[in-house]
Amino acid sequence: MGAEIVTVSCDTKFVHLAWRTIEGELEDVRYRMGADPTGHVARLFGVYVEEEGIALRGAFLISPQRVLMNAEINYLNMGRNIEELMRKFKANIYLARQSDQALPAKWKQEGDLTLTPSARMVGKVRQYLERQQRPDRTTSDGD
Amino acid sequence: MHDETRERSPFVPTIQVGREVPDFRLETYDPKAEGFGELRLSELCQQGKWTILFFYPADFTFV
């Protein structure tokens, strides 16, 4: 998908090696496992739990321009939804190419309905969306 | 706990969505190369890549 995935915990790289080698569930892991034993990167992202020396479940999307485009942080025992993370990632890649578009809440993938914000659409989003859902809609610009 | 009487400083986030992230360096274990390495955020960005950083509490745990 053109992204560099890096996992990070406050374990050392040696523990990463041991875990990856021992745990069957990690057999297919190909991405790099970052080691942050001093917590400096976890602190940078606001996920370091000082009292325990571990990181919260944070997921951060950074553009090639080094801008933070999305952040999601779950408390310790709650797993993240990978489908939703992938959706957000795809959405950001799409919007980086089509910066005049806006993606409605239900957008899941390229090809789904988008909005092109304009003065004419102000206060008329519902009409626009309803027109787009109708099977007999024309291919005009819709706003 | 030895720091019971010390006041915890207020949480001051250093990153913000929509803002540039400071560069950082991480040592890594690379399962593809089966070896240790290092990465820098600035290098990944120079290569034109999007980066997904995925933090989790600890190895050898369950979720």
Backbone of each chain as ProteinMPNN parsed JSONL, in Angstrom:
{"seq_chain_A": "MGAEIVTVSCDTKFVHLAWRTIEGELEDVRYRMGADPTGHVARLFGVYVEEEGIALRGAFLISPQRVLMNAEINYLNMGRNIEELMRKFKANIYLARQSDQALPAKWKQEGDLTLTPSARMVGKVRQYLERQQRPDRTTSDGD", "coords_chain_A": {"N_chain_A": [[0.827, -1.212, 0.0], [2.194, 1.078, -0.042], [3.046, 2.207, 2.3], [5.086, 2.681, 5.172], [5.136, 0.543, 7.707], [5.612, 0.607, 11.126], [6.04, -0.944, 14.136], [5.992, -0.099, 17.607], [7.28, -0.531, 20.825], [8.161, -0.276, 24.317], [10.013, -2.176, 24.773], [13.273, -3.724, 24.395], [15.277, -4.157, 21.366], [16.183, -6.73, 21.425], [14.307, -8.168, 22.836], [12.217, -7.915, 21.064], [13.188, -9.475, 18.959], [13.25, -11.982, 20.213], [10.54, -12.385, 20.817], [9.28, -12.326, 18.306], [10.464, -14.547, 17.213], [9.628, -16.654, 18.852], [6.788, -16.536, 19.178], [4.101, -17.933, 17.611], [1.925, -16.586, 16.429], [3.069, -14.367, 15.296], [4.367, -15.03, 13.065], [3.94, -14.184, 10.384], [4.743, -11.589, 10.367], [6.231, -8.898, 8.822], [7.059, -6.354, 9.089], [9.103, -3.689, 10.431], [10.173, -3.689, 13.816], [10.076, -1.377, 16.179], [12.211, -0.24, 18.815], [11.876, 1.24, 21.899], [13.13, 1.758, 24.529], [13.869, 3.837, 26.264], [11.728, 5.417, 26.163], [11.581, 7.782, 24.716], [10.474, 8.292, 22.178], [7.857, 7.469, 22.527], [7.081, 9.333, 24.468], [7.25, 11.657, 22.935], [5.051, 11.313, 21.271], [3.038, 11.403, 23.063], [2.174, 9.085, 24.399], [3.379, 7.741, 26.442], [3.397, 5.874, 29.388], [4.269, 6.918, 32.288], [4.376, 5.838, 34.894], [4.573, 3.137, 34.532], [6.336, 2.568, 32.486], [5.601, 1.84, 29.9], [3.913, 1.844, 26.685], [0.91, 3.457, 25.562], [-1.818, 2.308, 23.465], [-1.287, 3.637, 20.736], [-1.852, 4.888, 17.446], [-0.396, 6.306, 14.661], [-0.453, 8.354, 11.818], [1.737, 9.488, 9.424], [2.561, 11.858, 6.992], [4.457, 11.924, 3.842], [5.51, 14.469, 3.865], [6.083, 14.82, 6.404], [4.028, 15.501, 8.114], [1.712, 15.119, 10.725], [-1.065, 13.271, 10.178], [-3.12, 11.777, 11.23], [-4.295, 10.582, 14.373], [-4.709, 8.151, 16.85], [-5.617, 6.963, 19.948], [-5.79, 4.357, 22.175], [-6.714, 3.192, 25.424], [-4.995, 0.91, 27.673], [-5.972, -1.918, 27.595], [-7.544, -2.148, 25.36], [-7.986, -3.202, 22.158], [-7.111, -1.978, 18.86], [-9.079, -1.228, 15.933], [-8.288, -2.672, 13.044], [-9.309, -2.555, 10.482], [-10.572, -0.059, 10.442], [-8.354, 1.57, 10.813], [-6.988, 1.123, 8.444], [-8.856, 2.124, 6.681], [-8.784, 4.84, 7.313], [-6.176, 5.395, 6.632], [-6.18, 4.906, 3.823], [-8.011, 6.863, 3.126], [-6.602, 9.218, 3.714], [-4.449, 9.057, 1.926], [-5.844, 9.206, -0.474], [-7.017, 11.771, -0.261], [-4.735, 13.296, -0.263], [-4.071, 13.281, -2.882], [-6.349, 14.304, -4.061], [-7.129, 17.04, -3.239], [-9.229, 18.795, -3.292], [-11.466, 17.538, -2.518], [-13.935, 16.22, -0.167], [-14.423, 13.755, 2.28], [-17.229, 11.916, 3.112], [-18.66, 10.591, 6.222], [-19.298, 7.918, 5.791], [-17.598, 6.975, 3.889], [-15.572, 4.494, 2.43], [-13.766, 3.462, 0.578], [-11.852, 4.127, -2.418], [-13.868, 5.322, -5.03], [-16.197, 5.31, -3.684], [-18.801, 7.559, -2.654], [-18.033, 11.022, -2.731], [-17.613, 14.456, -1.602], [-17.537, 17.666, -3.153], [-16.541, 20.426, -1.815], [-18.173, 23.599, -1.971], [-19.318, 26.971, -2.444], [-21.919, 26.858, -3.354], [-22.868, 24.533, -2.262], [-23.293, 24.958, 0.354], [-25.311, 24.463, 3.131], [-26.799, 22.719, 1.68], [-26.174, 20.057, 1.693], [-27.537, 17.665, 2.258], [-29.429, 17.525, 0.166], [-27.702, 17.233, -1.973], [-26.467, 14.75, -1.385], [-28.669, 13.037, -1.41], [-29.435, 13.242, -4.073], [-27.282, 12.049, -5.292], [-27.547, 9.421, -4.478], [-29.69, 8.499, -5.909], [-30.703, 6.234, -8.445], [-31.204, 7.236, -10.96], [-29.611, 9.395, -11.377], [-27.961, 12.157, -12.98], [-24.863, 12.765, -14.738], [-23.91, 15.234, -14.05], [-22.247, 17.986, -12.351], [-23.489, 17.979, -9.944], [-23.776, 19.737, -7.798]], "CA_chain_A": [[0.0, 0.0, 0.0], [3.061, 2.242, -0.11], [3.305, 2.808, 3.605], [6.052, 2.019, 6.008], [4.53, 0.25, 9.003], [6.6, 0.361, 12.174], [5.447, -1.092, 15.459], [6.89, 0.423, 18.639], [6.991, -0.709, 22.245], [9.323, 0.126, 25.107], [10.943, -3.3, 24.891], [14.5, -3.591, 23.598], [15.252, -4.885, 20.091], [16.443, -8.144, 21.721], [13.025, -8.772, 23.207], [11.456, -8.016, 19.809], [13.71, -10.646, 18.246], [12.817, -13.187, 20.919], [9.085, -12.53, 20.686], [8.975, -12.641, 16.915], [10.934, -15.904, 16.953], [8.919, -17.632, 19.68], [5.322, -16.487, 19.109], [3.578, -18.38, 16.323], [1.026, -15.591, 15.842], [3.832, -13.293, 14.643], [5.103, -15.642, 11.949], [3.825, -13.457, 9.121], [5.109, -10.181, 10.544], [7.356, -8.503, 7.973], [7.401, -4.941, 9.288], [10.136, -3.463, 11.435], [9.685, -3.544, 15.188], [10.887, -0.328, 16.8], [12.506, -0.401, 20.24], [11.9, 2.557, 22.548], [13.257, 1.472, 25.962], [13.945, 5.063, 27.077], [10.43, 6.08, 26.061], [11.664, 9.133, 24.147], [9.532, 8.448, 21.061], [6.515, 7.361, 23.11], [6.783, 10.638, 25.08], [7.038, 12.609, 21.843], [3.696, 11.128, 20.752], [2.063, 11.52, 24.143], [1.596, 7.793, 24.768], [4.206, 7.053, 27.43], [2.816, 5.748, 30.723], [5.456, 7.099, 33.132], [4.366, 4.996, 36.088], [4.837, 1.727, 34.216], [7.366, 2.413, 31.463], [5.048, 1.194, 28.709], [3.215, 2.775, 25.793], [-0.507, 3.254, 25.258], [-2.042, 1.802, 22.105], [-1.438, 4.762, 19.826], [-1.543, 4.666, 16.031], [-0.187, 7.636, 14.095], [-0.201, 8.365, 10.382], [2.581, 10.631, 9.096], [2.693, 11.993, 5.536], [5.849, 12.081, 3.385], [5.939, 15.819, 4.21], [6.316, 14.741, 7.857], [2.913, 16.081, 8.859], [0.864, 14.128, 11.394], [-2.377, 13.364, 9.54], [-4.147, 11.104, 12.028], [-3.82, 10.018, 15.64], [-5.737, 7.394, 17.554], [-4.982, 6.39, 21.143], [-6.649, 3.557, 23.05], [-6.128, 2.825, 26.706], [-4.157, -0.282, 27.579], [-6.505, -3.24, 27.266], [-8.493, -2.122, 24.26], [-7.336, -3.297, 20.864], [-7.565, -1.08, 17.812], [-9.723, -1.857, 14.798], [-7.353, -2.524, 11.919], [-10.074, -2.127, 9.295], [-10.766, 1.388, 10.531], [-7.054, 2.211, 10.597], [-6.703, 1.045, 7.008], [-9.773, 3.05, 6.024], [-8.258, 6.193, 7.519], [-4.954, 5.502, 5.847], [-6.576, 5.04, 2.416], [-8.668, 8.165, 2.978], [-5.579, 10.261, 3.692], [-3.713, 8.943, 0.651], [-6.744, 9.705, -1.511], [-7.177, 13.222, -0.133], [-3.468, 13.942, -0.619], [-4.099, 13.425, -4.349], [-7.567, 15.023, -4.476], [-7.292, 17.908, -2.079], [-10.457, 19.591, -3.381], [-12.586, 16.686, -2.115], [-14.152, 15.908, 1.232], [-14.944, 12.394, 2.379], [-18.269, 11.765, 4.13], [-18.376, 9.622, 7.282], [-19.478, 6.526, 5.353], [-16.625, 6.63, 2.855], [-14.734, 3.354, 2.825], [-12.675, 3.206, -0.363], [-11.924, 4.905, -3.65], [-15.058, 4.937, -5.777], [-17.35, 5.686, -2.869], [-19.249, 8.935, -2.813], [-17.308, 12.1, -2.065], [-18.193, 15.792, -1.783], [-16.61, 18.726, -3.55], [-17.063, 21.615, -1.127], [-18.257, 24.833, -2.736], [-20.299, 27.899, -1.864], [-23.279, 26.442, -3.736], [-23.314, 23.382, -1.488], [-23.508, 25.353, 1.74], [-26.691, 24.279, 3.556], [-27.531, 21.838, 0.756], [-25.464, 18.778, 1.608], [-28.49, 16.557, 2.209], [-29.969, 17.418, -1.204], [-26.654, 16.7, -2.832], [-26.272, 13.326, -1.123], [-29.844, 12.289, -1.877], [-29.379, 13.185, -5.537], [-26.241, 11.096, -5.696], [-27.983, 8.043, -4.214], [-30.749, 8.083, -6.827], [-30.144, 5.496, -9.582], [-31.408, 7.938, -12.235], [-28.904, 10.685, -11.348], [-27.174, 12.501, -14.171], [-23.442, 12.86, -14.43], [-23.502, 16.646, -13.906], [-21.398, 18.134, -11.171], [-24.278, 17.569, -8.786], [-24.047, 20.737, -6.758]], "C_chain_A": [[0.86, 1.26, 0.0], [3.304, 2.908, 1.22], [4.352, 1.993, 4.337], [5.381, 1.8, 7.365], [5.643, -0.046, 9.993], [5.866, 0.207, 13.49], [6.469, -0.591, 16.478], [6.4, 0.025, 20.02], [8.255, -0.306, 22.995], [10.233, -1.052, 25.443], [12.189, -3.024, 24.069], [14.369, -4.403, 22.312], [15.49, -6.38, 20.323], [15.148, -8.866, 22.08], [12.154, -8.913, 21.961], [11.882, -9.271, 19.053], [13.178, -11.927, 18.878], [11.323, -13.428, 20.7], [8.708, -12.972, 19.282], [9.349, -14.098, 16.608], [10.063, -16.959, 17.636], [7.422, -17.689, 19.394], [4.833, -16.816, 17.701], [2.704, -17.353, 15.624], [1.779, -14.506, 15.07], [4.604, -13.774, 13.424], [5.111, -14.799, 10.678], [4.221, -11.994, 9.232], [6.356, -9.857, 9.73], [7.838, -7.09, 8.287], [8.422, -4.809, 10.418], [9.52, -3.181, 12.794], [10.605, -2.551, 15.9], [11.037, -0.541, 18.299], [12.648, 0.975, 20.872], [12.054, 2.407, 24.062], [13.376, 2.734, 26.822], [12.631, 5.833, 27.025], [10.472, 7.43, 25.365], [10.692, 9.326, 22.988], [8.096, 8.364, 21.581], [6.132, 8.685, 23.774], [6.479, 11.68, 24.02], [5.596, 12.543, 21.338], [2.63, 11.121, 21.836], [1.441, 10.211, 24.56], [2.394, 7.064, 25.848], [3.513, 7.05, 28.784], [3.977, 5.746, 31.706], [5.526, 6.097, 34.281], [4.753, 3.553, 35.794], [5.902, 1.517, 33.153], [6.882, 1.699, 30.222], [4.281, 2.23, 27.895], [1.737, 2.419, 25.688], [-0.635, 2.764, 23.82], [-2.342, 2.969, 21.157], [-1.103, 4.355, 18.407], [-1.489, 6.032, 15.368], [0.182, 7.517, 12.629], [0.544, 9.639, 10.023], [2.795, 10.681, 7.589], [4.168, 12.084, 5.141], [6.387, 13.491, 3.636], [6.166, 15.943, 5.719], [5.227, 15.429, 8.672], [2.093, 14.957, 9.475], [-0.558, 14.282, 10.871], [-3.49, 12.678, 10.329], [-3.533, 10.542, 13.297], [-4.983, 9.323, 16.32], [-5.054, 6.764, 18.762], [-6.007, 5.643, 21.965], [-5.936, 3.291, 24.35], [-5.686, 1.361, 26.659], [-4.814, -1.556, 27.066], [-7.482, -3.256, 26.106], [-7.765, -2.14, 22.922], [-7.907, -2.307, 19.869], [-8.186, -1.88, 16.679], [-8.866, -1.617, 13.553], [-8.071, -2.071, 10.646], [-10.244, -0.616, 9.288], [-9.445, 2.121, 10.312], [-6.713, 2.223, 9.11], [-7.599, 2.004, 6.238], [-9.236, 4.47, 6.131], [-6.99, 6.408, 6.694], [-5.289, 5.716, 4.371], [-7.202, 6.416, 2.172], [-7.629, 9.283, 2.874], [-4.769, 10.239, 2.405], [-4.56, 9.541, -0.466], [-6.825, 11.221, -1.462], [-5.878, 13.96, -0.446], [-3.393, 14.156, -2.13], [-5.254, 14.295, -4.817], [-7.925, 16.016, -3.391], [-8.519, 18.814, -2.164], [-11.666, 18.804, -2.889], [-12.722, 16.621, -0.597], [-14.789, 14.53, 1.294], [-15.986, 12.304, 3.48], [-17.939, 10.637, 5.1], [-18.435, 8.182, 6.788], [-18.455, 6.099, 4.298], [-15.751, 5.482, 3.32], [-13.55, 3.172, 1.886], [-12.885, 4.054, -1.612], [-13.082, 4.39, -4.5], [-16.313, 5.239, -4.993], [-17.615, 7.179, -3.036], [-18.391, 9.934, -2.053], [-18.061, 13.41, -2.278], [-17.116, 16.716, -2.322], [-17.127, 20.02, -2.927], [-17.076, 22.841, -2.04], [-19.309, 25.717, -2.072], [-21.72, 27.438, -2.168], [-23.775, 25.28, -2.895], [-23.649, 23.76, -0.048], [-24.986, 25.243, 2.088], [-27.461, 23.298, 2.688], [-26.886, 20.469, 0.646], [-26.447, 17.623, 1.486], [-29.046, 16.386, 0.793], [-28.944, 16.796, -2.126], [-26.517, 15.191, -2.646], [-27.456, 12.509, -1.62], [-29.84, 12.163, -3.388], [-28.371, 12.145, -5.991], [-26.683, 9.657, -5.495], [-28.998, 7.564, -5.231], [-30.143, 7.396, -8.047], [-30.29, 6.241, -10.898], [-30.615, 9.24, -12.281], [-28.097, 10.892, -12.628], [-25.702, 12.581, -13.77], [-22.984, 14.312, -14.372], [-22.718, 16.794, -12.599], [-22.17, 17.986, -9.868], [-24.458, 18.617, -7.709], [-24.634, 21.975, -7.401]], "O_chain_A": [[0.337, 2.374, 0.037], [3.726, 4.063, 1.265], [4.482, 0.785, 4.144], [5.093, 2.758, 8.084], [6.52, -0.865, 9.719], [5.151, 1.113, 13.918], [7.674, -0.653, 16.234], [5.23, 0.223, 20.347], [9.289, -0.03, 22.386], [11.116, -0.94, 26.294], [12.173, -2.194, 23.16], [13.468, -5.231, 22.18], [15.056, -7.208, 19.521], [14.922, -10.01, 21.686], [11.438, -9.902, 21.81], [11.045, -10.033, 18.569], [12.717, -12.835, 18.186], [10.903, -14.553, 20.429], [7.907, -13.889, 19.103], [8.661, -14.788, 15.856], [9.795, -18.019, 17.071], [6.842, -18.775, 19.368], [5.105, -16.096, 16.74], [2.719, -17.242, 14.398], [1.174, -13.797, 14.266], [5.388, -13.032, 12.831], [6.123, -14.701, 9.984], [4.047, -11.235, 8.278], [7.409, -10.464, 9.925], [8.895, -6.672, 7.815], [8.575, -5.706, 11.247], [8.486, -2.523, 12.904], [11.764, -2.855, 16.184], [10.1, -0.972, 18.97], [13.458, 1.785, 20.422], [11.198, 2.878, 24.81], [13.018, 2.702, 28.0], [12.447, 6.799, 27.766], [9.487, 8.166, 25.415], [10.139, 10.414, 22.828], [7.223, 9.103, 21.127], [4.986, 9.12, 23.661], [5.566, 12.491, 24.178], [4.991, 13.567, 21.018], [1.458, 10.864, 21.563], [0.303, 10.194, 25.029], [2.12, 5.9, 26.14], [3.089, 8.098, 29.273], [4.6, 4.711, 31.938], [6.594, 5.575, 34.601], [5.205, 2.829, 36.682], [6.331, 0.383, 32.938], [7.663, 1.02, 29.554], [4.033, 3.345, 28.355], [1.359, 1.248, 25.721], [0.327, 2.803, 23.053], [-3.496, 3.242, 20.827], [-0.181, 3.571, 18.181], [-2.421, 6.826, 15.492], [1.014, 6.695, 12.244], [0.058, 10.741, 10.278], [3.165, 9.68, 6.975], [5.03, 12.296, 5.994], [7.602, 13.691, 3.621], [6.41, 17.033, 6.236], [5.475, 15.887, 9.787], [1.813, 13.956, 8.816], [-1.191, 15.314, 11.095], [-4.668, 12.964, 10.119], [-2.391, 10.083, 13.297], [-6.099, 9.841, 16.36], [-4.026, 6.103, 18.619], [-6.993, 6.23, 22.41], [-4.711, 3.177, 24.39], [-5.983, 0.656, 25.694], [-4.263, -2.213, 26.183], [-8.173, -4.251, 25.883], [-7.024, -1.214, 22.592], [-9.042, -1.852, 20.01], [-7.869, -3.053, 16.482], [-8.745, -0.488, 13.08], [-7.527, -1.313, 9.843], [-10.081, 0.03, 8.254], [-9.423, 3.183, 9.689], [-6.211, 3.217, 8.587], [-7.168, 2.624, 5.265], [-9.235, 5.215, 5.151], [-6.775, 7.482, 6.132], [-4.737, 6.615, 3.738], [-6.955, 7.049, 1.146], [-7.76, 10.186, 2.047], [-4.44, 11.292, 1.858], [-4.057, 10.29, -1.303], [-6.716, 11.886, -2.492], [-5.91, 15.123, -0.849], [-2.741, 15.086, -2.604], [-5.157, 14.953, -5.853], [-8.927, 15.843, -2.696], [-8.821, 19.529, -1.209], [-12.774, 19.338, -2.844], [-11.789, 16.914, 0.151], [-15.608, 14.183, 0.443], [-15.689, 12.576, 4.644], [-17.051, 9.825, 4.84], [-17.718, 7.319, 7.294], [-18.468, 4.946, 3.868], [-15.251, 5.479, 4.444], [-12.464, 2.782, 2.315], [-13.956, 4.62, -1.827], [-13.257, 3.183, -4.668], [-17.384, 5.408, -5.576], [-16.764, 7.94, -3.495], [-18.061, 9.726, -0.886], [-19.026, 13.465, -3.04], [-15.938, 16.576, -1.996], [-18.049, 20.639, -3.457], [-16.126, 23.091, -2.781], [-20.089, 25.254, -1.24], [-22.62, 27.602, -1.346], [-24.982, 25.053, -2.816], [-24.229, 22.958, 0.685], [-25.827, 25.853, 1.426], [-28.646, 23.062, 2.924], [-27.03, 19.791, -0.371], [-26.225, 16.7, 0.702], [-29.131, 15.271, 0.278], [-29.266, 15.944, -2.954], [-26.457, 14.442, -3.621], [-27.282, 11.427, -2.18], [-30.194, 11.117, -3.932], [-28.598, 11.442, -6.975], [-26.262, 8.766, -6.233], [-29.166, 6.358, -5.413], [-29.182, 7.901, -8.627], [-29.588, 5.93, -11.861], [-30.893, 10.103, -13.114], [-27.626, 9.945, -13.259], [-25.361, 12.475, -12.592], [-21.813, 14.604, -14.613], [-22.556, 15.834, -11.846], [-21.567, 17.88, -8.799], [-25.235, 18.401, -6.779], [-24.939, 22.945, -6.707]]}, "seq_chain_B": "MHDETRERSPFVPTIQVGREVPDFRLETYDPKAEGFGELRLSELCQQGKWTILFFYPADFTFV", "coords_chain_B": {"N_chain_B": [[5.911, 4.376, 47.015], [8.793, 5.93, 45.622], [8.532, 8.441, 44.586], [6.302, 9.643, 45.531], [5.633, 12.082, 46.788], [6.284, 13.903, 44.908], [5.144, 16.287, 42.616], [3.18, 15.555, 39.785], [4.033, 16.591, 36.591], [2.067, 18.663, 34.382], [0.409, 17.197, 31.567], [1.926, 17.661, 28.509], [1.409, 17.72, 25.3], [3.524, 16.984, 22.548], [3.122, 16.679, 19.903], [0.836, 17.346, 17.223], [-2.101, 16.832, 15.377], [-1.998, 17.708, 11.993], [0.227, 19.205, 12.21], [3.823, 19.488, 11.691], [5.905, 16.696, 12.467], [8.464, 16.241, 14.876], [11.778, 15.099, 14.014], [12.858, 11.722, 14.584], [14.699, 8.919, 15.945], [14.905, 5.404, 15.853], [15.929, 2.311, 17.18], [15.785, -0.904, 15.643], [14.227, -4.175, 15.233], [14.404, -6.139, 12.451], [12.332, -8.276, 10.884], [12.389, -9.209, 8.251], [15.013, -8.976, 7.315], [16.059, -10.337, 9.317], [17.565, -9.14, 11.342], [19.186, -6.535, 13.316], [18.606, -3.003, 13.18], [18.279, 0.441, 12.244], [16.085, 3.206, 12.221], [15.126, 6.356, 10.803], [12.776, 8.938, 10.997], [12.907, 11.097, 9.212], [14.333, 10.045, 7.061], [12.58, 8.11, 6.024], [10.544, 9.775, 5.153], [11.916, 11.283, 3.229], [12.189, 9.326, 1.347], [9.766, 9.406, 0.241], [7.688, 8.136, 1.55], [4.667, 7.229, 3.286], [4.187, 6.969, 6.752], [3.272, 4.65, 9.192], [2.941, 4.584, 12.524], [2.835, 2.37, 15.119], [2.021, 1.969, 18.221], [2.314, -0.161, 21.098], [1.667, -1.767, 24.288], [3.506, -3.846, 25.379], [5.843, -6.455, 24.509], [5.197, -9.991, 24.326], [2.649, -9.931, 25.4], [-1.004, -9.819, 25.155], [-3.245, -8.809, 23.585]], "CA_chain_B": [[6.67, 4.751, 45.828], [9.766, 6.925, 46.044], [8.233, 9.796, 44.091], [4.914, 9.937, 45.927], [5.397, 13.488, 47.129], [6.629, 14.789, 43.805], [3.972, 16.604, 41.794], [3.307, 15.158, 38.386], [3.879, 17.784, 35.744], [0.898, 18.513, 33.491], [0.681, 16.562, 30.293], [2.126, 18.637, 27.436], [1.672, 16.95, 24.076], [4.473, 17.65, 21.68], [2.697, 16.553, 18.523], [-0.55, 17.745, 17.0], [-2.537, 16.498, 14.024], [-1.917, 18.866, 11.12], [1.522, 19.87, 12.359], [4.973, 18.656, 11.388], [6.399, 15.881, 13.569], [9.922, 16.316, 14.992], [12.453, 13.886, 13.567], [13.305, 10.849, 15.663], [15.453, 7.754, 15.54], [14.536, 4.221, 16.624], [16.579, 1.055, 16.832], [14.736, -1.829, 15.228], [14.474, -5.535, 14.8], [13.783, -6.298, 11.136], [12.119, -9.706, 10.648], [12.717, -9.6, 6.868], [16.463, -9.14, 7.249], [16.428, -11.108, 10.527], [18.682, -8.45, 11.992], [18.929, -5.247, 13.941], [18.883, -1.857, 12.33], [17.909, 1.728, 12.801], [15.346, 4.021, 11.255], [14.898, 7.76, 11.109], [11.564, 9.403, 10.331], [13.251, 11.981, 8.082], [14.742, 9.214, 5.921], [11.379, 7.517, 5.436], [9.844, 10.851, 4.442], [12.703, 11.598, 2.023], [11.903, 8.288, 0.359], [8.402, 9.61, -0.253], [6.773, 7.161, 2.154], [3.789, 7.465, 4.417], [4.621, 6.141, 7.866], [2.28, 4.324, 10.219], [3.591, 4.198, 13.776], [1.828, 1.585, 15.823], [2.524, 1.699, 19.574], [1.593, -1.13, 21.916], [2.284, -1.734, 25.615], [4.669, -4.702, 25.659], [5.959, -7.773, 23.875], [4.77, -11.142, 25.131], [1.306, -9.762, 25.977], [-2.021, -10.638, 24.522], [-4.269, -8.278, 22.671]], "C_chain_B": [[7.569, 5.933, 46.154], [9.399, 8.333, 45.598], [6.821, 10.234, 44.465], [4.659, 11.416, 46.163], [5.694, 14.436, 45.976], [5.374, 15.07, 42.981], [4.218, 16.132, 40.367], [3.123, 16.397, 37.53], [2.699, 17.579, 34.797], [1.311, 17.912, 32.161], [0.782, 17.625, 29.202], [2.425, 17.886, 26.149], [2.631, 17.705, 23.181], [4.099, 17.524, 20.216], [1.236, 16.949, 18.413], [-0.909, 17.392, 15.567], [-2.561, 17.776, 13.194], [-0.595, 19.595, 11.231], [2.657, 18.9, 12.028], [5.443, 17.925, 12.649], [7.914, 16.071, 13.675], [10.555, 15.011, 14.526], [12.806, 13.029, 14.773], [13.991, 9.638, 15.069], [15.019, 6.582, 16.418], [15.436, 3.07, 16.208], [15.472, 0.055, 16.519], [15.221, -3.257, 15.178], [13.704, -5.697, 13.507], [13.592, -7.773, 10.83], [12.489, -10.144, 9.239], [14.208, -9.86, 6.745], [16.967, -10.034, 8.371], [17.613, -10.452, 11.223], [18.252, -7.138, 12.602], [19.26, -4.118, 12.979], [18.455, -0.596, 13.036], [17.041, 2.443, 11.779], [15.236, 5.448, 11.755], [13.669, 8.222, 10.348], [11.901, 10.23, 9.102], [13.666, 11.178, 6.845], [13.543, 8.609, 5.233], [10.631, 8.569, 4.626], [10.589, 11.225, 3.158], [12.48, 10.569, 0.933], [10.475, 8.383, -0.165], [7.379, 8.698, 0.395], [5.854, 7.783, 3.196], [4.249, 6.516, 5.525], [3.46, 5.907, 8.813], [3.043, 3.832, 11.437], [2.556, 3.546, 14.664], [2.405, 1.208, 17.195], [1.68, 0.642, 20.263], [2.351, -1.288, 23.218], [3.542, -2.584, 25.787], [4.638, -5.979, 24.843], [5.484, -8.851, 24.847], [3.478, -10.87, 25.903], [0.287, -10.1, 24.9], [-2.947, -10.041, 23.473], [-3.663, -7.992, 21.301]], "O_chain_B": [[7.162, 6.84, 46.879], [9.891, 9.311, 46.16], [6.223, 11.083, 43.804], [3.611, 11.945, 45.791], [5.394, 15.628, 46.052], [4.618, 14.144, 42.686], [5.309, 16.287, 39.819], [2.175, 17.159, 37.717], [2.37, 16.444, 34.451], [2.435, 18.106, 31.699], [-0.154, 18.396, 28.99], [3.559, 17.462, 25.924], [2.557, 18.929, 23.071], [4.692, 18.191, 19.368], [0.491, 16.894, 19.392], [-0.123, 17.622, 14.648], [-3.081, 18.801, 13.634], [-0.314, 20.5, 10.445], [2.494, 17.681, 12.072], [5.387, 18.467, 13.753], [8.593, 16.063, 12.649], [9.946, 13.946, 14.63], [13.03, 13.553, 15.864], [13.89, 9.358, 13.874], [14.789, 6.764, 17.614], [15.681, 2.87, 15.019], [14.367, 0.146, 17.054], [16.416, -3.537, 15.094], [12.503, -5.431, 13.452], [14.566, -8.47, 10.545], [12.859, -11.299, 9.025], [14.623, -10.849, 6.14], [18.13, -10.44, 8.391], [18.551, -11.13, 11.643], [17.118, -6.688, 12.434], [20.09, -4.267, 12.082], [18.29, -0.564, 14.256], [17.255, 2.288, 10.577], [15.249, 5.713, 12.958], [13.535, 7.924, 9.161], [11.258, 10.086, 8.062], [13.384, 11.581, 5.717], [13.474, 8.587, 4.004], [10.139, 8.282, 3.534], [9.966, 11.455, 2.121], [12.567, 10.88, -0.255], [10.033, 7.527, -0.931], [6.297, 8.502, -0.16], [6.219, 8.733, 3.889], [4.654, 5.386, 5.251], [2.753, 6.84, 9.191], [3.707, 2.796, 11.392], [1.503, 4.128, 14.925], [3.176, 0.256, 17.314], [0.472, 0.557, 20.039], [3.543, -0.988, 23.277], [4.548, -2.088, 26.294], [3.577, -6.516, 24.526], [5.39, -8.617, 26.052], [3.228, -11.493, 26.935], [0.655, -10.612, 23.843], [-3.379, -10.744, 22.56], [-4.366, -7.541, 20.397]]}, "name": "protein", "num_of_chains": 2, "seq": "MGAEIVTVSCDTKFVHLAWRTIEGELEDVRYRMGADPTGHVARLFGVYVEEEGIALRGAFLISPQRVLMNAEINYLNMGRNIEELMRKFKANIYLARQSDQALPAKWKQEGDLTLTPSARMVGKVRQYLERQQRPDRTTSDGDMHDETRERSPFVPTIQVGREVPDFRLETYDPKAEGFGELRLSELCQQGKWTILFFYPADFTFV"}
